[in-house]
Amino acid sequence: MFRHSQLESVKAWLAHPAHAAMPLHARIQRAIRQLILDGALGPGKPLPASRALAKSLGVSRDTIEAAYAQLHAEGFIDRRIGSGSFVTEMTEFTPGRRLSQRDALLRNQAPNISKRGNAMFRSGGVRELLAPRPFAHGVPETRNFPLQLWERLERQVLKETGTQALLHGDPQGTEPLRRAVADYVNLERGARATADRVLILTSSQQALTLCANLLLDSGDRIFIEDPAYYGARRAFDAAGLECVPVRVDRQGIVVEQITTESRKVKAVFLTPSHQFPTGATLALDRRLALIEWAARHQAWIIEDDYDSEFHYAGRPTACVQGLDSHDRTIYIGTFTKSLFPGLRIGYVVLPPQLVKPMTVARTLLDGHSAPMAQLTLARFMEGGHFGAHVRTMRGIYAERLDVLATLVSKRLSDFVEARVPVGGLQMPCMLTCDLSERTAIDAARRVGIEILGLSALHAAGNGKAGFLMGFAAYTPNEIDIAVRKLANALRTVMKA
Ligand SMILES: Cc1ncc(COP(=O)(O)O)c(C=O)c1O
C-alpha cells in the first residue's frame, strides 16, 4: 500500500486544476511517475494492488490498470505475475537532480549529440519537486497566495489591453514591469537601476545560462563560491566554463583568494546577501574589494540576489550592484521565492553596455516572457500588493524558522547542530553524529522527507556533512510532524 503522504501526493495531482484536461488514468500514471522521479518511491518498492488503489482513489480498477500499463511500457515499473508491480530496480537518484531509469541509461550511452549538448545533458539540469514536501529547500508558501486579487488584476489587464496582450511582447520585458522592478530594487535593495537597464526573463536560471554564454567563452574561468548553488554550477559547467572554487567563511566569499589569483579569470558568481547554502552575508570591505578587482581586470560580477526579501533581523545589506560605480555587476533577481515558482518571472539589472546584447541573446532562447503575467505582476507591484505580500510572508516564515530551530534542538540534537540563518527559506544543519550524509538523506527519503545534502555543493564534494532544511512552505504542525519522522528515521538507522 502507499504511505499516507504518497497517497496524498497522488490525490493532489489528480485534483490540481492544471491537470484537469488529462484523462484520469494519465493523471494517476503521471502522479506515480513523479513519486518515482522524486525518489519518494524508491527502486524495488511495491506499488499497491490495483484493486486497493482503485478503492483508495475512488476510481475503477480498469483506470488503475491503464495507468500501471503505461508506467510499465515506459520502463518505470516491473509487473510480476502473482506478486504485483514494483518500481524498476535501476532507477537512479542524485540530490537535486532526478533521473529515471531511462535517463540513466541515456546518460551512460552518450547519445549522438554535440559536445556542448553532452555538457548540458551531463550537467543533469535543474529540476525541482512538483509537489513540495518537508523539508524541500527554497520553496515559498503558496497555499495562502491572494489568488482572487491576482485574478482580478489579470482581468483588469485583459480588459484594458484586449487582444493586444495576445501578441508578441517586447523581448526586454513590458515597460510597466521593468519600471516596477527598477523602483523596487532601488528602494529595497539599494540598487542603481532604471527601467531601461532591466531585462525581464523567465528565471534566475535563465539569467545564469545567459551570463555563462554571453559573457564568457567555453574554456574561460569563472570564480564561484565553494560551496555554491548547484543551478549556477550546472549552468557554468554546461557552457564549458572552468569553475574556480573560492572558499566561503562567516563573512562570505574570501575575496582575497580572488584578488591574489594569478591566472586570468573573467567573472565571479556569488550570492552576497545570503550565501547559498551557508547563509553568510558578504562583508562590506569584501564587496568593495571585489568591485575594485572587477574594475581593474574588466571582469564581471554576477550577483544572485535570490531571497533577500526574507530577512528576519533588521534589513538585509544593500546589493553589490548599488555600490559598483564601474558598471561591472549583473544583478539577478527572481519572483520564484517572493511570490510563487510557477510565475516564471526573473530579471536582471544590467550595465548599460550589456542591455542590447543580452536582450538579443534572450530572443534566441524564448523570444520574450509572457506579456499577461508581466502586466499582472506590474499591477500587483504598483498597487503595493507585492510589498504587503512580502511583509506578510516574512512574518509567517520568521515564525516557521523559529518553530523549526526549536524543534531541531529539541528532537534532533543527537544528530545535528542547526545554523539558524538570519534570512532565507532554509536552515543549514551540520551532522554531529556518526551517520554519513548519504545515509541520513536516504533514511529521510524513505519516510517522505526531503533534505538537501551540503557536501555535494562543495566543488570537491567533500565539504562538512550536513543538510539544508527548507521551512517556508510548511506549517508549524507540518514541521512538527516531519521533524518527528526525521528523528525516528535517523534513530532507526543509527541503531542498525
Ligand atoms: C541561490 C539560488 N539562485 C537561484 C534560484 C532559482 O530561482 P529561479 O526559479 O528564478 O531560477 C534558486 C532556487 O532555489 C537559488 O537557491
The ligand as an SDF file (V2000), in Angstrom:
LIG
                    3D

 16 16  0  0  0  0  0  0  0  0999 V2000
   20.6990   30.6420   -4.9820 C   0  0  0  0  0  0  0  0  0  0  0  0
   19.5430   30.4560   -5.9220 C   0  0  0  0  0  0  0  0  0  0  0  0
   19.5180   31.1390   -7.0700 N   0  0  0  0  0  0  0  0  0  0  0  0
   18.5270   30.9840   -7.9490 C   0  0  0  0  0  0  0  0  0  0  0  0
   17.4880   30.1040   -7.7090 C   0  0  0  0  0  0  0  0  0  0  0  0
   16.4560   29.8390   -8.7680 C   0  0  0  0  0  0  0  0  0  0  0  0
   15.4980   30.7750   -8.9780 O   0  0  0  0  0  0  0  0  0  0  0  0
   14.6720   30.7050  -10.3230 P   0  0  0  0  0  0  0  0  0  0  0  0
   13.4730   29.8550  -10.0460 O   0  0  0  0  0  0  0  0  0  0  0  0
   14.3190   32.1080  -10.6200 O   0  0  0  0  0  0  0  0  0  0  0  0
   15.5350   30.1030  -11.3870 O   0  0  0  0  0  0  0  0  0  0  0  0
   17.4700   29.3710   -6.5450 C   0  0  0  0  0  0  0  0  0  0  0  0
   16.3900   28.4120   -6.2990 C   0  0  0  0  0  0  0  0  0  0  0  0
   16.3940   27.5840   -5.3950 O   0  0  0  0  0  0  0  0  0  0  0  0
   18.5160   29.5500   -5.6160 C   0  0  0  0  0  0  0  0  0  0  0  0
   18.5380   28.8500   -4.4700 O   0  0  0  0  0  0  0  0  0  0  0  0
  1  2  1  0
  2  3  1  0
  2 15  2  0
  3  4  2  0
  4  5  1  0
  5  6  1  0
  5 12  2  0
  6  7  1  0
  7  8  1  0
  8  9  2  0
  8 10  1  0
  8 11  1  0
 12 13  1  0
 12 15  1  0
 13 14  2  0
 15 16  1  0
M  END
$$$$
